[in-house]
Amino acid sequence: MCGIVGYIGYREAYPILIKGLKRLEYRGYDSAGIMLYCGDDLAVTKTKGKVSDLEQKSHALAKSKAKIGIGHTRWATHGVPNDVNSHPHVSNSGKIALIHNGIIENYDSIKRELTKRGYVFHSDTDTEVLVNLIEDVKIKENVKLGKAVQIALQKVIGAYAIAVFDLDKPNELVVAKLGSPLAIGIGEDEFFIASDATPFIEFTNNALYLEDGEMAIVRLGREVRVRKIQDDVHVHNPEIQELELNLEQIEKGGYEHFMLKEIFEQPNAVRDTLRGRLQAEQGVVKMSSIDDYLEKFVRADRILIIACGTSWHAGLVAEYLFEDLARIPVEVEYASEFRYRNPVITSRDVVIAISQSGETADTLAAIKLAKERGAFVYGVCNVVGSSIARETHTGAYTHAGPEIGVASTKAFTTQLTVLSLIAAKMARAIGTISQSEFIAFLSALDQVPSKIETVLKTEESIKKIAEVYKDATNFLYLGRGYNFPVALEGALKLKEISYIHAEGYPAAEMKHGPIALIDEHMPVVVIAPKRGHYEKIVSNVQEIKARKGKIIAIVSKGDTDIANLADHVVEIPDIHEALTPMVTTVPLQILSYYIAVMRGCNVDQPRNLAKSVTVE
């Protein structure tokens, strides 16, 4: 979950690396470091803290005219966040420097062996072991850096995206990938290395994404050479992709935080997800990834949805969608559990894997397991060229644009948009809904962006509610039916960014335990649109009120029953029941955001979290 960046070319490397690390800081921000090649030696500066701390500490490097360097922003796995454990790590000889995103699982046994041979280790990291293993191989085998990296990686178990520099080969960088993302930006007489394309989009729109098990030698004056790590087979004509990303998308655009910007981007993000796919008036859904494999979906015995975090909540909503509209059994699995419990999977199963980044390690492992067992695997992700996009049989991009804030917002609503399109298309193909019902659903889906815009206009009133409850120590979120997963998602958002303990529950389950927690100090968020089991929710609200709980209610416009019971009300426009989660989740995002801001929390970079979980 760390971010890596590298540069080799004709420009000064330092400003490119620092800016790149700032853009990758969503991947990890407990420590950071930079190495520059200054003509005869390696200049390394690293520190505990954020990239801004590194910038303050690296005034000497900032003056360097070096044209080659590597940098790293860390999310700690092995070793606590401190200066010594920060990357880059340098070999015992001082000649080889390495940055690493991932985990080397067998580092301890390698470390013991290297220690016997006289190697000394200063950090607690697996990465320092790897850089010294590469040096050891280079010396013992009498090979150049590229070959040494290849041989060393054949000895390790784990996941990695690495960039390596060697004083003996000062005109090249060696990179490799297994289970963690790595992109190579290709410019005119220059190359960029990064965990994603954001560090180099103003310099080039051409990128090469390494596949798992591949490495590349990036050298000035020649094309990038890619080869397989295990069998040394050269990859001829590796695909160079043209990036659709632009600089404006990854800037805050006047908003105080990326999270707030991304909350307000949701109407356009959903429109972009629908664009080219939905023709509501004609009753048409165009998705080639579904059209080409429609029989797989129509004849499936069941659908398995695998995901983590917010994407798992989207999967829970999809369970309601597919079972309600298409009448097909659905199971929603945490990817981390699915891969380890020997699940029953057959060739008649359709597996839908959901991930914003497309790099979630547990989800990738679950995909590989499902494919091995013969299932058809469909991916839903946001990042073009990501690992999940490549590992699945087919799939759909959400087209949400870059999501920099660690707490997912527009990822959730755009995932639901894609899943709604698939569910409706399946239902019509199977015949479980009529043509008129199909058109009505598509028309309602087409209206979702404008409905979200209406909710965003309640920002100021939600901000006032946040002021009342910013010092609360616990929250309870309740929902029923389609909005039970929204209760889970609302609670997760509050936990992630404000550090307030929160739990989401089906409203009917309140009587089976959580009701014991309710008193005059307990804020209870009730998601209660008129659509669905409204009367039952009213009863739950009355039970809360009888115990003096503080009620924040998300209700349909014009509601009076719950509004008369609640302490605070946020109104949402009426919409098809199956689509309410795309609207009800928005006020919960805003509430979490303002509570976190008022508590002085770092909204975009909450503690202990990173955007893309690329390690177990």
C-alpha positions as CSV (number, residue, x, y, z in Angstrom):
1,M,0.0,0.0,0.0
2,C,3.0,2.2,-0.3
3,G,3.6,4.6,-3.2
4,I,6.8,4.3,-5.3
5,V,8.0,6.8,-7.9
6,G,11.1,7.0,-10.1
7,Y,12.6,9.2,-12.8
8,I,15.4,8.9,-15.4
9,G,15.8,11.5,-18.1
10,Y,16.9,15.0,-18.9
11,R,15.0,17.0,-16.3
12,E,15.9,17.6,-12.7
13,A,14.6,14.6,-10.8
14,Y,14.0,16.0,-7.3
15,P,10.9,18.2,-8.1
16,I,9.3,15.4,-10.2
17,L,9.8,12.9,-7.3
18,I,8.5,15.2,-4.6
19,K,5.4,16.1,-6.6
20,G,4.9,12.5,-7.5
21,L,5.1,11.4,-3.9
22,K,2.5,14.0,-2.9
23,R,0.1,12.6,-5.5
24,L,0.8,9.1,-4.2
25,E,0.4,9.9,-0.6
26,Y,-3.1,8.5,-0.5
27,R,-1.3,5.1,-0.7
28,G,0.6,5.6,2.5
29,Y,1.8,8.5,4.6
30,D,3.6,7.5,7.8
31,S,7.1,8.0,6.3
32,A,8.8,9.0,3.1
33,G,12.2,9.2,1.4
34,I,14.1,10.0,-1.8
35,M,17.4,8.9,-3.4
36,L,19.2,10.8,-6.1
37,Y,22.2,9.8,-8.1
38,C,24.6,12.7,-7.9
39,G,27.3,11.6,-10.3
40,D,29.5,9.4,-8.0
41,D,27.4,8.4,-5.1
42,L,23.8,8.0,-3.7
43,A,22.2,10.9,-1.9
44,V,19.4,9.6,0.4
45,T,17.1,11.6,2.6
46,K,14.2,9.9,4.5
47,T,12.0,10.6,7.5
48,K,9.1,9.6,9.6
49,G,6.0,11.6,8.7
50,K,4.4,12.9,5.6
51,V,5.9,14.0,2.3
52,S,5.8,17.6,3.5
53,D,8.1,16.6,6.3
54,L,10.5,15.0,3.8
55,E,10.4,18.2,1.8
56,Q,11.4,20.2,4.8
57,K,14.3,17.8,5.5
58,S,15.6,17.6,2.0
59,H,16.8,21.1,1.2
60,A,20.2,19.8,0.1
61,L,18.6,17.4,-2.3
62,A,16.4,20.1,-3.6
63,K,19.4,21.9,-4.9
64,S,20.7,18.8,-6.8
65,K,20.8,18.8,-10.6
66,A,20.5,15.0,-10.6
67,K,18.6,13.5,-13.5
68,I,17.8,10.1,-11.9
69,G,16.2,9.1,-8.7
70,I,13.6,7.1,-6.8
71,G,11.2,8.0,-4.0
72,H,8.8,6.3,-1.6
73,T,5.8,7.1,0.6
74,R,5.2,4.4,3.2
75,W,2.3,2.6,4.8
76,A,4.1,0.5,7.4
77,T,4.0,-3.3,7.3
78,H,7.3,-4.6,8.7
79,G,8.7,-2.2,11.2
80,V,7.2,0.8,12.9
81,P,7.1,4.1,11.1
82,N,10.5,5.8,11.8
83,D,13.4,7.3,9.9
84,V,15.4,4.0,9.7
85,N,12.5,1.9,8.4
86,S,11.7,4.4,5.7
87,H,12.6,3.7,2.1
88,P,14.7,3.8,0.0
89,H,16.9,1.1,1.6
90,V,20.5,0.8,0.6
91,S,22.6,-2.3,0.4
92,N,25.6,-2.9,2.7
93,S,28.0,-1.8,0.1
94,G,26.1,1.5,-0.4
95,K,25.8,0.8,-4.1
96,I,22.3,-0.5,-4.6
97,A,19.1,1.4,-3.5
98,L,15.6,0.0,-3.6
99,I,12.0,1.1,-3.0
100,H,9.3,-1.5,-2.5
101,N,5.5,-1.7,-2.2
102,G,4.4,-5.1,-0.9
103,I,5.5,-7.8,1.6
104,I,8.3,-10.3,1.4
105,E,6.8,-13.2,3.4
106,N,10.0,-15.3,3.7
107,Y,12.2,-12.3,4.6
108,D,13.1,-13.7,8.0
109,S,14.8,-16.9,6.7
110,I,16.6,-14.9,4.0
111,K,17.8,-12.5,6.6
112,R,19.2,-15.2,8.8
113,E,21.1,-16.7,5.9
114,L,22.5,-13.3,4.8
115,T,23.5,-12.5,8.4
116,K,25.5,-15.7,8.5
117,R,27.4,-14.4,5.5
118,G,28.2,-11.1,7.2
119,Y,25.4,-8.8,6.2
120,V,24.4,-6.2,8.7
121,F,20.8,-4.9,9.0
122,H,19.8,-1.6,10.5
123,S,16.0,-1.6,10.0
124,D,13.2,-4.0,10.8
125,T,12.0,-4.1,7.3
126,D,11.7,-6.9,4.7
127,T,12.8,-4.4,2.1
128,E,16.3,-4.0,3.5
129,V,16.6,-7.8,3.3
130,L,15.6,-7.8,-0.4
131,V,18.1,-5.1,-1.4
132,N,20.9,-7.0,0.3
133,L,19.7,-10.3,-1.3
134,I,20.0,-8.6,-4.7
135,E,23.5,-7.4,-3.8
136,D,24.5,-10.9,-2.6
137,V,23.3,-12.5,-5.8
138,K,25.1,-9.9,-7.9
139,I,28.4,-10.6,-6.2
140,K,28.1,-14.4,-6.0
141,E,26.8,-14.9,-9.5
142,N,28.9,-12.1,-11.0
143,V,26.0,-10.7,-12.9
144,K,24.7,-7.3,-13.8
145,L,21.8,-5.6,-11.8
146,G,19.0,-6.8,-14.1
147,K,20.0,-10.5,-13.8
148,A,20.6,-10.1,-10.1
149,V,17.1,-8.7,-9.5
150,Q,15.6,-11.6,-11.5
151,I,17.5,-14.3,-9.6
152,A,16.8,-12.7,-6.3
153,L,13.0,-12.4,-7.0
154,Q,12.9,-16.1,-7.8
155,K,13.9,-16.8,-4.2
156,V,11.3,-14.6,-2.5
157,I,7.7,-15.3,-1.6
158,G,5.2,-12.4,-1.4
159,A,4.1,-9.4,-3.3
160,Y,6.1,-6.5,-4.6
161,A,6.4,-3.6,-6.9
162,I,10.1,-2.5,-6.8
163,A,12.4,0.0,-8.4
164,V,16.2,-0.6,-8.1
165,F,19.2,1.6,-8.8
166,D,22.9,0.5,-8.9
167,L,25.9,2.7,-8.9
168,D,27.5,0.3,-11.3
169,K,24.7,0.8,-13.8
170,P,24.0,4.6,-13.4
171,N,22.0,5.0,-16.6
172,E,19.2,2.6,-15.8
173,L,16.5,1.6,-13.3
174,V,15.3,-2.0,-12.9
175,V,11.6,-2.5,-11.9
176,A,9.5,-5.6,-11.2
177,K,5.9,-6.4,-10.2
178,L,4.0,-9.2,-8.5
179,G,0.7,-8.5,-6.9
180,S,1.3,-4.7,-6.5
181,P,0.7,-2.1,-9.3
182,L,3.5,-0.5,-11.3
183,A,3.3,1.8,-14.3
184,I,6.1,3.0,-16.6
185,G,5.5,6.4,-18.1
186,I,7.2,6.7,-21.5
187,G,8.2,10.2,-22.7
188,E,10.7,11.6,-25.2
189,D,14.2,10.7,-23.9
190,E,12.8,10.1,-20.3
191,F,11.0,7.5,-18.3
192,F,8.8,7.7,-15.2
193,I,8.1,4.9,-12.7
194,A,5.1,5.0,-10.3
195,S,2.4,3.0,-8.5
196,D,-0.1,4.7,-10.8
197,A,0.0,7.3,-13.5
198,T,-0.8,10.4,-11.4
199,P,2.9,11.4,-10.9
200,F,3.6,11.8,-14.6
201,I,0.4,12.8,-16.3
202,E,1.7,16.3,-17.2
203,F,4.8,14.9,-18.8
204,T,3.4,12.0,-20.9
205,N,0.1,10.2,-21.7
206,N,1.8,7.0,-22.7
207,A,2.1,4.3,-20.0
208,L,3.2,0.6,-19.9
209,Y,1.7,-1.4,-17.1
210,L,3.7,-4.4,-16.1
211,E,1.9,-7.7,-15.7
212,D,2.3,-9.9,-12.6
213,G,5.6,-11.8,-12.8
214,E,7.2,-9.3,-15.2
215,M,10.3,-7.1,-14.8
216,A,11.7,-4.3,-17.0
217,I,15.0,-2.6,-17.5
218,V,14.5,1.1,-18.1
219,R,17.5,2.7,-19.7
220,L,18.1,5.9,-21.5
221,G,18.5,5.7,-25.2
222,R,16.6,2.5,-25.8
223,E,13.1,1.0,-25.6
224,V,11.9,-0.5,-22.3
225,R,12.8,-4.2,-22.2
226,V,10.3,-6.4,-20.5
227,R,10.8,-10.0,-19.5
228,K,9.3,-12.7,-17.4
229,I,10.9,-13.1,-14.0
230,Q,10.6,-16.9,-13.7
231,D,11.6,-18.1,-17.2
232,D,13.5,-15.2,-18.6
233,V,11.3,-15.0,-21.7
234,H,11.3,-11.6,-23.3
235,V,7.9,-9.9,-23.8
236,H,7.8,-8.7,-27.4
237,N,5.9,-5.5,-28.1
238,P,4.4,-4.9,-24.6
239,E,1.2,-2.8,-24.8
240,I,1.6,0.9,-24.3
241,Q,-1.7,2.5,-23.2
242,E,-2.8,6.1,-23.9
243,L,-3.9,7.6,-20.6
244,E,-7.3,9.3,-20.3
245,L,-6.3,11.0,-17.0
246,N,-5.7,14.8,-16.9
247,L,-4.1,17.1,-14.4
248,E,-7.3,18.8,-13.3
249,Q,-8.8,15.6,-12.2
250,I,-6.2,15.1,-9.5
251,E,-6.2,18.6,-8.1
252,K,-8.6,19.8,-5.4
253,G,-10.3,22.4,-7.6
254,G,-11.0,24.9,-4.8
255,Y,-12.3,22.4,-2.3
256,E,-10.7,22.1,1.1
257,H,-10.3,18.3,0.9
258,F,-10.3,15.7,-1.9
259,M,-13.1,13.9,0.0
260,L,-15.5,16.9,-0.2
261,K,-14.6,17.4,-3.9
262,E,-15.3,13.8,-4.6
263,I,-18.6,13.9,-2.7
264,F,-19.7,16.7,-4.9
265,E,-18.4,15.1,-8.1
266,Q,-20.9,12.2,-7.7
267,P,-23.6,13.5,-10.0
268,N,-21.2,13.8,-12.9
269,A,-19.4,10.6,-11.9
270,V,-22.7,8.7,-12.2
271,R,-23.5,10.4,-15.5
272,D,-20.1,9.4,-16.8
273,T,-20.7,5.8,-15.7
274,L,-24.1,5.8,-17.5
275,R,-22.8,7.6,-20.6
276,G,-22.8,5.4,-23.7
277,R,-24.5,2.6,-21.7
278,L,-27.9,3.8,-20.9
279,Q,-30.6,4.9,-23.4
280,A,-33.5,5.2,-20.9
281,E,-36.3,6.3,-23.3
282,Q,-35.5,3.5,-25.7
283,G,-35.2,1.0,-23.0
284,V,-31.6,0.1,-24.0
285,V,-28.6,-0.9,-21.9
286,K,-25.5,-1.2,-24.0
287,M,-22.6,-3.0,-22.3
288,S,-20.5,-5.2,-24.5
289,S,-19.0,-7.0,-21.5
290,I,-22.5,-8.2,-20.7
291,D,-23.9,-8.5,-24.3
292,D,-20.9,-10.8,-25.3
293,Y,-21.4,-13.1,-22.2
294,L,-25.1,-12.7,-21.6
295,E,-25.6,-16.5,-21.6
296,K,-23.1,-16.9,-18.8
297,F,-25.3,-14.6,-16.6
298,V,-28.7,-15.9,-17.7
299,R,-27.8,-19.5,-17.2
300,A,-25.8,-19.0,-13.9
301,D,-26.9,-21.1,-10.9
302,R,-25.9,-18.2,-8.7
303,I,-23.8,-15.0,-8.5
304,L,-21.0,-14.7,-6.0
305,I,-19.9,-11.2,-5.3
306,I,-16.4,-10.7,-3.7
307,A,-15.1,-7.5,-2.4
308,C,-13.6,-5.6,0.6
309,G,-14.7,-2.6,2.6
310,T,-16.9,-0.1,0.8
311,S,-16.9,-2.3,-2.3
312,W,-18.3,-5.1,-0.1
313,H,-21.2,-2.8,0.9
314,A,-21.9,-2.1,-2.8
315,G,-22.0,-5.9,-3.2
316,L,-24.6,-6.2,-0.5
317,V,-26.8,-3.7,-2.3
318,A,-26.3,-5.7,-5.4
319,E,-27.5,-8.8,-3.7
320,Y,-30.8,-7.1,-3.2
321,L,-30.8,-5.9,-6.8
322,F,-30.1,-9.2,-8.4
323,E,-32.4,-11.3,-6.3
324,D,-35.2,-8.7,-6.4
325,L,-35.0,-7.9,-10.1
326,A,-33.5,-11.0,-11.8
327,R,-34.6,-13.6,-9.2
328,I,-31.1,-15.3,-9.1
329,P,-29.4,-16.4,-5.9
330,V,-26.6,-14.2,-4.7
331,E,-23.9,-14.6,-2.1
332,V,-21.7,-11.7,-1.0
333,E,-18.3,-12.7,0.3
334,Y,-15.4,-10.8,2.0
335,A,-12.6,-11.6,-0.4
336,S,-10.2,-12.1,2.5
337,E,-12.4,-14.9,3.9
338,F,-13.5,-16.4,0.6
339,R,-9.9,-17.3,-0.5
340,Y,-9.2,-19.2,2.7
341,R,-12.3,-21.2,3.5
342,N,-12.2,-23.7,0.6
343,P,-15.4,-22.3,-1.0
344,V,-17.7,-24.4,-3.2
345,I,-17.4,-23.0,-6.7
346,T,-18.6,-24.5,-10.0
347,S,-18.4,-23.6,-13.7
348,R,-22.0,-22.5,-13.5
349,D,-21.2,-19.7,-11.1
350,V,-20.7,-16.1,-12.1
351,V,-18.3,-14.3,-9.8
352,I,-18.4,-10.5,-9.7
353,A,-15.3,-8.9,-8.2
354,I,-15.6,-5.3,-7.1
355,S,-12.7,-2.9,-6.3
356,Q,-12.2,0.8,-6.7
357,S,-8.4,0.5,-7.4
358,G,-8.5,-2.8,-9.1
359,E,-5.4,-3.8,-7.1
360,T,-6.9,-5.1,-3.8
361,A,-4.7,-8.0,-2.9
362,D,-7.4,-10.2,-1.3
363,T,-9.8,-9.6,-4.1
364,L,-7.1,-10.5,-6.7
365,A,-6.4,-13.7,-4.9
366,A,-10.1,-14.6,-4.7
367,I,-10.4,-14.0,-8.5
368,K,-7.5,-16.4,-9.2
369,L,-9.1,-19.0,-7.0
370,A,-12.5,-18.6,-8.7
371,K,-10.9,-19.0,-12.1
372,E,-9.0,-22.1,-11.1
373,R,-12.3,-23.6,-10.0
374,G,-13.9,-22.9,-13.4
375,A,-16.1,-19.9,-12.6
376,F,-16.7,-17.0,-15.0
377,V,-15.3,-13.9,-13.4
378,Y,-16.5,-10.4,-14.1
379,G,-14.7,-7.3,-12.7
380,V,-16.1,-4.0,-11.7
381,C,-13.3,-1.4,-11.0
382,N,-12.4,2.2,-11.6
383,V,-8.7,2.2,-12.7
384,V,-8.0,1.4,-16.3
385,G,-5.3,-1.1,-16.8
386,S,-5.4,-2.3,-13.2
387,S,-4.7,-5.9,-12.2
388,I,-8.3,-6.8,-11.7
389,A,-9.2,-5.5,-15.1
390,R,-6.5,-7.8,-16.5
391,E,-7.2,-10.9,-14.4
392,T,-11.0,-11.1,-14.9
393,H,-12.6,-12.6,-18.0
394,T,-14.3,-9.3,-18.7
395,G,-15.8,-6.5,-16.8
396,A,-16.8,-2.8,-16.6
397,Y,-15.1,0.3,-15.6
398,T,-17.0,2.7,-13.3
399,H,-15.4,5.8,-15.0
400,A,-15.6,7.7,-11.6
401,G,-12.3,9.5,-12.3
402,P,-9.4,9.5,-9.8
403,E,-10.5,9.0,-6.2
404,I,-7.8,10.5,-4.0
405,G,-9.5,10.6,-0.7
406,V,-8.9,7.4,1.3
407,A,-12.6,7.1,2.3
408,S,-14.4,6.0,-0.8
409,T,-17.4,8.1,-1.9
410,K,-18.0,8.3,-5.6
411,A,-16.5,4.8,-6.0
412,F,-19.5,3.5,-4.0
413,T,-22.2,5.3,-6.1
414,T,-20.6,4.5,-9.4
415,Q,-20.2,0.8,-8.5
416,L,-23.9,0.8,-7.7
417,T,-24.6,2.4,-11.0
418,V,-22.8,-0.4,-12.9
419,L,-24.4,-3.1,-10.8
420,S,-27.8,-1.6,-11.4
421,L,-27.3,-1.7,-15.1
422,I,-26.2,-5.3,-15.0
423,A,-29.1,-6.4,-12.7
424,A,-31.7,-4.7,-15.0
425,K,-30.2,-6.1,-18.1
426,M,-30.2,-9.6,-16.6
427,A,-33.7,-9.3,-15.3
428,R,-35.0,-8.3,-18.7
429,A,-33.1,-11.1,-20.5
430,I,-34.4,-13.7,-18.0
431,G,-37.9,-12.3,-18.2
432,T,-38.4,-11.6,-14.5
433,I,-39.5,-8.0,-15.2
434,S,-41.7,-6.7,-18.0
435,Q,-40.6,-4.2,-20.7
436,S,-42.6,-1.4,-19.0
437,E,-40.9,-2.2,-15.6
438,F,-37.6,-2.3,-17.3
439,I,-38.1,1.1,-18.9
440,A,-39.4,2.6,-15.6
441,F,-36.3,1.4,-13.8
442,L,-33.9,2.7,-16.5
443,S,-35.7,6.1,-16.4
444,A,-35.3,6.2,-12.6
445,L,-31.6,5.3,-12.9
446,D,-31.2,8.1,-15.5
447,Q,-32.5,10.5,-12.9
448,V,-30.1,9.5,-10.1
449,P,-27.5,12.3,-10.9
450,S,-30.1,15.1,-10.5
451,K,-31.4,13.4,-7.3
452,I,-27.9,13.5,-5.9
453,E,-27.6,17.1,-6.8
454,T,-30.7,17.9,-4.8
455,V,-29.3,16.1,-1.8
456,L,-26.0,18.0,-2.1
457,K,-28.0,21.2,-1.6
458,T,-28.7,20.1,2.0
459,E,-24.9,20.4,2.9
460,E,-25.4,23.4,5.2
461,S,-28.1,21.8,7.3
462,I,-26.1,18.6,7.6
463,K,-23.1,20.7,8.7
464,K,-25.3,22.0,11.6
465,I,-26.1,18.5,12.6
466,A,-22.4,17.6,12.6
467,E,-21.8,20.5,15.0
468,V,-24.2,19.0,17.5
469,Y,-22.7,15.5,17.5
470,K,-19.0,16.1,16.7
471,D,-18.1,15.1,20.3
472,A,-20.1,11.9,20.4
473,T,-18.2,8.7,21.3
474,N,-20.6,6.3,19.6
475,F,-23.1,6.2,16.7
476,L,-25.7,3.7,15.7
477,Y,-26.8,3.5,12.0
478,L,-30.1,1.7,11.2
479,G,-31.6,0.7,7.8
480,R,-33.8,-1.9,6.3
481,G,-33.9,-3.7,3.0
482,Y,-31.8,-1.9,0.4
483,N,-30.7,0.6,3.0
484,F,-29.3,-1.8,5.5
485,P,-26.0,-1.9,3.5
486,V,-26.1,1.9,3.5
487,A,-26.2,1.8,7.3
488,L,-23.1,-0.2,7.3
489,E,-21.4,2.1,4.8
490,G,-22.4,5.2,6.8
491,A,-21.0,3.7,10.0
492,L,-17.8,2.8,8.1
493,K,-17.3,6.4,6.8
494,L,-17.7,7.8,10.3
495,K,-15.2,5.3,11.8
496,E,-12.7,5.8,9.0
497,I,-12.3,9.6,9.1
498,S,-13.5,10.8,12.5
499,Y,-12.4,7.8,14.7
500,I,-15.8,7.7,16.4
501,H,-17.0,4.2,17.1
502,A,-20.0,3.4,14.9
503,E,-22.1,0.4,14.1
504,G,-24.5,-0.3,11.3
505,Y,-27.4,-2.7,11.9
506,P,-30.6,-3.9,10.2
507,A,-33.2,-1.8,12.0
508,A,-35.2,-4.9,13.1
509,E,-32.1,-6.3,14.8
510,M,-31.9,-3.4,17.1
511,K,-34.1,-5.2,19.6
512,H,-31.7,-8.1,19.7
513,G,-28.9,-6.3,21.4
514,P,-28.0,-2.8,20.3
515,I,-31.1,-1.3,22.0
516,A,-29.2,-1.8,25.2
517,L,-26.8,1.0,24.2
518,I,-29.5,3.6,23.5
519,D,-29.8,6.5,25.9
520,E,-29.9,10.3,25.8
521,H,-26.2,10.4,24.7
522,M,-26.5,7.9,21.7
523,P,-27.0,9.5,18.3
524,V,-28.9,7.1,16.0
525,V,-28.9,7.6,12.3
526,V,-32.1,6.1,10.8
527,I,-32.3,5.7,7.0
528,A,-36.0,5.7,6.3
529,P,-37.2,6.7,2.8
530,K,-40.9,6.1,2.1
531,R,-39.9,3.3,-0.3
532,G,-39.5,-0.1,1.4
533,H,-40.5,-1.1,4.9
534,Y,-41.4,2.3,6.1
535,E,-44.0,1.4,8.7
536,K,-41.6,-1.0,10.3
537,I,-38.9,1.8,10.5
538,V,-41.4,4.1,12.1
539,S,-41.9,1.5,14.9
540,N,-38.1,1.3,15.4
541,V,-37.9,5.1,15.6
542,Q,-40.6,5.1,18.3
543,E,-38.6,2.5,20.3
544,I,-35.5,4.7,20.1
545,K,-37.5,7.8,21.1
546,A,-38.9,6.0,24.1
547,R,-35.3,5.4,25.3
548,K,-34.3,9.1,24.8
549,G,-32.0,8.3,21.9
550,K,-31.1,11.2,19.6
551,I,-32.5,10.6,16.1
552,I,-31.0,11.8,12.9
553,A,-33.4,10.7,10.1
554,I,-32.9,10.5,6.4
555,V,-36.4,10.7,5.0
556,S,-38.3,11.2,1.8
557,K,-39.3,14.8,1.0
558,G,-42.5,15.7,2.7
559,D,-42.3,13.0,5.4
560,T,-44.2,13.9,8.6
561,D,-44.4,10.6,10.6
562,I,-40.7,10.2,11.3
563,A,-40.0,13.9,11.0
564,N,-42.2,14.5,14.0
565,L,-40.2,12.0,16.0
566,A,-36.7,12.8,14.9
567,D,-34.4,15.4,16.5
568,H,-32.9,16.1,13.0
569,V,-34.2,15.4,9.5
570,V,-32.5,15.4,6.1
571,E,-34.9,15.1,3.2
572,I,-34.1,13.2,0.0
573,P,-36.1,13.2,-3.2
574,D,-38.4,10.2,-4.0
575,I,-36.8,7.5,-6.2
576,H,-37.2,3.9,-7.2
577,E,-36.7,1.7,-4.1
578,A,-33.8,-0.2,-5.6
579,L,-31.9,3.0,-6.3
580,T,-32.4,4.7,-2.9
581,P,-28.9,3.6,-1.7
582,M,-27.3,5.8,-4.3
583,V,-29.1,8.8,-2.8
584,T,-29.3,8.0,0.9
585,T,-25.6,7.4,1.2
586,V,-24.8,11.0,0.2
587,P,-26.0,12.8,3.3
588,L,-24.1,10.2,5.4
589,Q,-20.9,11.0,3.6
590,I,-21.4,14.7,4.2
591,L,-22.2,14.1,7.9
592,S,-19.0,12.0,8.4
593,Y,-16.9,14.6,6.5
594,Y,-18.0,17.6,8.7
595,I,-17.8,15.7,11.9
596,A,-14.2,14.7,11.1
597,V,-13.3,18.2,10.0
598,M,-14.7,19.7,13.2
599,R,-12.7,17.1,15.3
600,G,-9.5,18.2,13.6
601,C,-9.0,14.9,11.8
602,N,-7.0,14.6,8.5
603,V,-10.0,13.7,6.3
604,D,-8.1,12.7,3.2
605,Q,-5.4,10.7,5.1
606,P,-7.0,9.0,8.1
607,R,-4.6,7.3,10.5
608,N,-3.5,3.7,9.8
609,L,-5.4,3.6,6.5
610,A,-4.3,3.7,2.8
611,K,-6.4,3.9,-0.3
612,S,-5.3,0.8,-2.1
613,V,-4.8,-2.3,0.1
614,T,-2.2,-4.2,-2.0
615,V,-1.0,-6.4,0.8
616,E,-2.7,-9.0,3.0
